[in-house]
Amino acid sequence: MPDNTVNIVNEQETGGNNQIHTPVVHEMPTTTIQPFDIMKSNVITNFRVNITRVELFKSVDVSVQLFAENGVIADVRNIKLEGDDYAQWTNDDQSLINMVATKLGFTVNA
């Protein structure tokens, strides 16, 4: 008989964010359904940029994690900077952050 216990990770292990970990007993295959709209609204307060690919002298691909007010990742966007955008990218991380913020329509707090 499978173990259906739920493990609650304590605050010290997670930095204060309690998480519930449920072991996977048997992973079922993905089931295809008719399109179903789920509308979920999040207020994004932070984002993190991760460089995923650089083609020298041509382009940079970045993955942008969007964090909701509660600190949970609400969405991930992928952006390619090329041409003039790539040319404006300097070795300063802030320039990349500012370009990503502009592309997404965000205003970076001072």
C-alpha positions in Angstrom: 0.0 0.0 0.0 1.5 3.4 -1.0 2.5 5.9 1.7 0.0 8.8 1.4 1.5 11.0 4.1 2.0 14.7 3.6 5.3 16.2 4.7 5.2 19.7 6.0 8.7 21.3 5.7 9.4 23.5 8.7 10.1 27.2 8.5 13.8 26.9 9.2 14.3 24.7 6.2 12.4 27.0 3.8 13.4 30.4 5.1 9.9 30.9 6.6 7.8 29.7 3.6 6.0 26.6 4.8 5.6 24.2 1.9 3.6 21.0 1.6 5.3 18.2 -0.2 3.1 15.4 -1.4 4.9 12.3 -2.7 3.9 11.2 -6.1 2.6 7.7 -5.8 1.7 7.1 -9.4 2.1 9.8 -12.1 -0.8 9.7 -14.5 -0.5 10.6 -18.2 -1.6 14.1 -19.3 -5.2 14.2 -20.3 -6.3 16.4 -23.2 -9.5 18.4 -22.6 -11.5 21.0 -24.5 -10.1 24.5 -24.0 -11.2 25.8 -20.6 -10.5 29.4 -19.5 -9.1 30.0 -16.1 -8.8 33.6 -15.2 -6.3 34.4 -12.5 -5.2 37.9 -11.6 -1.8 38.5 -10.0 -0.2 41.8 -9.0 3.5 41.6 -10.0 5.9 43.3 -7.6 9.3 41.8 -8.5 11.0 40.1 -11.4 14.2 38.2 -11.9 16.2 38.0 -15.2 18.1 34.9 -16.1 20.3 34.9 -19.2 19.6 31.6 -21.0 21.5 32.0 -24.2 24.0 34.5 -25.8 24.9 34.5 -29.5 27.9 36.8 -29.5 27.5 40.1 -31.5 23.9 39.1 -32.3 21.4 38.4 -29.5 20.7 37.4 -25.9 17.8 35.3 -24.7 16.5 35.8 -21.2 14.0 34.1 -19.0 12.1 36.5 -16.8 10.4 35.2 -13.6 7.5 37.4 -12.5 6.8 37.3 -8.8 3.4 38.1 -7.2 2.9 40.1 -4.0 3.1 36.9 -2.0 6.6 36.0 -3.4 5.4 33.1 -5.6 6.3 32.9 -9.3 3.2 34.0 -11.1 4.5 33.7 -14.6 7.7 33.2 -16.7 8.3 35.2 -19.9 11.0 34.6 -22.5 12.5 37.6 -24.3 15.0 37.8 -27.1 17.0 41.0 -27.4 18.6 41.5 -30.8 19.5 44.3 -33.2 19.5 47.7 -31.5 18.4 46.3 -28.2 21.3 43.9 -28.1 23.7 46.7 -29.2 22.5 48.8 -26.2 23.2 46.0 -23.7 26.4 46.7 -21.8 28.3 44.6 -19.2 26.2 46.3 -16.6 23.4 44.1 -15.2 21.2 47.1 -14.6 21.1 47.9 -18.3 19.7 44.5 -19.1 17.2 44.8 -16.2 16.0 48.2 -17.5 15.6 46.9 -21.1 13.6 43.9 -19.9 11.4 46.2 -17.7 10.8 48.5 -20.7 9.8 45.5 -22.9 7.4 44.3 -20.3 6.0 47.8 -19.6 7.3 47.8 -16.0 8.6 50.8 -14.0 11.7 49.9 -11.9 11.6 51.4 -8.4 14.5 53.6 -7.5 
